[in-house]
Amino acid sequence: MTVLGLPDGIRACLFDLDGVVTKTAVVHAAAWKEMFDAFLRERGGDSFRPFTDADYDAYVDGRPRADGVRTFLASRGVEIPEGTPDDPPDARTVHGLGNRKNRLLLARIRGHGVEAYDGTLRYIEAVRARGLRTAVVSSSANCRDVLRSIGAEDLFDVRIDGVVAAERGLPGKPKPDTFLAAAEDLGVQPFQAAVFEDALAGMEAGRAGHFGYVVGVDRVGRTDALYAHGADRVVTDLDLLGSGR
């Protein structure tokens, strides 16, 4: 292992955004719950079952917005029309619900701002100081704005986010395609790249892509699940990588 806590031969680091770089995973979870609970309550009446943290982890976290809607609703046996990406937030379609969640998310971000994980920023700076290349790989279409809001856009050589994935036709996590695209754009092979993720879908993407090292970042106490879904190592903060803790 190098002083960065990575295997020898790793030349690039691929970082998820929400929950790894920024403290926005909890904001996403709250927006998803607000949106789904309103939809389910309206649809189910007395049989209403709320959207839970376990639902977020299993069906939504780390996935592109529309995929999260589809996957969760399928788990409840609910089918609604697909719609189109420009559906209004009040449309009862997959894309309409996704756009409603995004509106709620942006309202929360505007109201409370975005914070970064300082340990991650220090780690990225250390990675770059040692000559490794970096990419941010996120399903969020708001990735660039979030990075700009915390002054971190220049910390990444490559950005593969929801906007870029749509332009290139890349399926989202748990498929490995967005991470593979980031590695290709950085000029490295998957086995030369390390993936840093907090989502179970991200762990699966790292494993499916045969990356050189997959680091799970556990902010909420699910270390065992991160290992089960493909992590080579799990830490509570990237400051701990290479520290021996």
DAJOVEN-V606964 format. One line per field, one symbol per residue. ss: DSSP state (H for helix, E for strand, C for the rest). Layout:
ss->???
//
This chain:
ss->CCCCCCCCCCCEEEECCECCCECCHHHHHHHHHHHHHHHHHHHHHHHCCCCCHHHHHHHHCCCCHHHHHHHHHHHCCCCCECCCCCCCCCCCEHHHHHHHHHHHHHHHHHHHCCCECHHHHHHHHHHHHCCCEEEEECCCCCHHHHHHHCCCHHHCCEEECHHHHHHHCCCCCCCCHHHHHHHHHHCCCHHHEEEEECCHHHHHHHHHCCCCEEEEECCCCCHHHHHHCCCCEEECCHHHCCCCC
//
